[in-house]
Every structure is written in structure tokens, then in C-alpha cells.
Amino acid sequence: MLRQIGLCLVAVGILVTPLAAQGKGRKKYAVTNDRALVVTKDALVKQGYEVVSVENNGHDVVVWYRRGNRGRGKGKGPPAKMVIHRTEDRVVFLSAPSEVLVDIEVRLKI
């Protein structure tokens, strides 16, 4: 009985492994850094974040943001960073909150 359960678990593990490897990784968008930055700022503000500063770092643009107080008067969140990385003719968003990344994707596809 225990041996059958063990074999079933091994079989499931073997079958699931190729499915996990089929992910495409981070999405790349064929837009300029300027367009990506404008869309990122708009998406962050729409989601309730405050853009603190923007820094150029070679091929990367680093956007520092933090959560607003949401009208509760309890202060603002700690600063966090998001990186817009330029690779050849594409941009990739790194360290972005998932809800903001969805909004960015929708705006860049339009």
C-alpha cells in the first residue's frame, strides 16, 4: 500500500515537471523607455501608490514608489523599487507588484 502511494507520488512529480518548465518567463514589451515609464507611473498612481523618485542607471530605469495612506491618515508605506530594464529593443519590468504589472500589460497592449 505504502509502496503504491510512493510510486503514484513519483509518477505525478515526473508528469508535472515538464508543465512547470513551459513558462515563458518575464514578458518583454516592444516600447521605448519613456513610454514604459509613463505607463508605469500612471499604473502606480491608479493603484494607490505614490511615485517617490525616478533614477536612470545605464540601461535600467529605477522607479521608487510607496503605498499611499488610502485616506486613513496612518502615514505612508515604506519605499520600494521597481526596475524597467532595457534589453535590445524590448523592456522588461522587474520587481513590480502583480496588480500594477497587470495594469501595465493592459495599457501597453492598447
HELIX and SHEET records of a PDB file:
HELIX    1   1 LEU A    2  ALA A   20  1                                  19    
HELIX    2   2 ASN A   33  LYS A   46  1                                  14    
HELIX    3   3 SER A   98  LYS A  109  1                                  12    
SHEET    1   A 5 LYS A  28  TYR A  29  0                                        
SHEET    2   A 5 ARG A  90  LEU A  94 -1                                        
SHEET    3   A 5 ALA A  80  THR A  87 -1                                        
SHEET    4   A 5 ASP A  60  ARG A  67 -1                                        
SHEET    5   A 5 TYR A  49  ASN A  57 -1                                        
END                                                                             
